[in-house]
Amino acid sequence: MTTHAKSIATHLTQVRQQIAEAAARTNRTPESIALLAVSKTKPVSDIRAAYEYGQRLFGENYVQEGVEKIQQCQDLPDIQWHFIGPIQSNKTKDIAAHFAWVHSIDREKIARRLNDQRPSHMDPLQILIQVNIDDEASKAGVSLQDVPQLAEFIADCPNLRLRGLMAIPQANSSEEEQIKSFSALEAAFLELQQGDPNVDTLSLGMSNDLSLAIRFGSTMVRVGTAIFGTRER
Ligand SMILES: *Cc1c(COP(=O)(O)O)cnc(C)c1O
């Protein structure tokens, strides 16, 4: 193993440990929280190093970069690829043809295109609705009150399967503000789950806030920096 591959393995161990500790504090099992390794801007060799160390879920933010990496990792068939970045409508075809999950759905138009473009030989695309939990003008996502309408639309799309909600909370907010946002999101998630037995995923928490996210019901944390190191962009 190269030194860099070793450091990825060490970081993965640390992140898994952090997840296990946060889970234990809320009487949850570590298995109830999935770890999505966010590999955006990082080379395929980093993905392979994490894979060697047991990591199977990977998240990408940019369509072209993601598709290239997926094609370069065809020999690793049990990798599961998640698209987590903003979606332009001229990119939906590539997302529909290559990814297993999409975390960043915030409008009907994009959902409709993904449904129409999902190849028939593939499983339904697993969908999370992105919520703009802190109502930030600069950020994608629907407001909490608009979740039910979009959820209903997705539920009627045969090639999509609604699995839950995703959010990127405001950076640098106080813990008090974070708690307010996280608990509002958790409540919306539990309500959505009541109406749809397929809903089982709350994608919340990144390198800096994953423990708090797990306290508020996260079932999938998206971790980049803490596994692969800092990014140039
Ligand atoms: C980049 C990114 C992450 C990972 O963030 P880190 O702070 O590096 O862990 C998670 N989710 C989304 C949507 C991202 O764009």
PDBQT file of the ligand as one rigid body, heavy atoms in Angstrom, charges set to zero:
ROOT
HETATM    1  C1  LIG A 301     -18.659  17.948  -0.844  1.00  0.00    +0.000 C 
HETATM    2  C2  LIG A 301     -19.928  17.456  -0.264  1.00  0.00    +0.000 A 
HETATM    3  C3  LIG A 301     -19.945  16.655   0.897  1.00  0.00    +0.000 A 
HETATM    4  C4  LIG A 301     -18.696  16.289   1.673  1.00  0.00    +0.000 C 
HETATM    5  O1  LIG A 301     -18.271  17.374   2.428  1.00  0.00    +0.000 OA
HETATM    6  P1  LIG A 301     -17.016  17.249   3.443  1.00  0.00    +0.000 P 
HETATM    7  O2  LIG A 301     -17.146  18.454   4.291  1.00  0.00    +0.000 OA
HETATM    8  O3  LIG A 301     -15.787  17.232   2.612  1.00  0.00    +0.000 OA
HETATM    9  O4  LIG A 301     -17.202  15.992   4.218  1.00  0.00    +0.000 OA
HETATM   10  C5  LIG A 301     -21.158  16.177   1.338  1.00  0.00    +0.000 A 
HETATM   11  N1  LIG A 301     -22.313  16.472   0.699  1.00  0.00    +0.000 NA
HETATM   12  C6  LIG A 301     -22.347  17.242  -0.392  1.00  0.00    +0.000 A 
HETATM   13  C7  LIG A 301     -23.646  17.516  -1.052  1.00  0.00    +0.000 C 
HETATM   14  C8  LIG A 301     -21.160  17.765  -0.903  1.00  0.00    +0.000 A 
HETATM   15  O5  LIG A 301     -21.220  18.545  -1.990  1.00  0.00    +0.000 OA
ENDROOT
TORSDOF 0
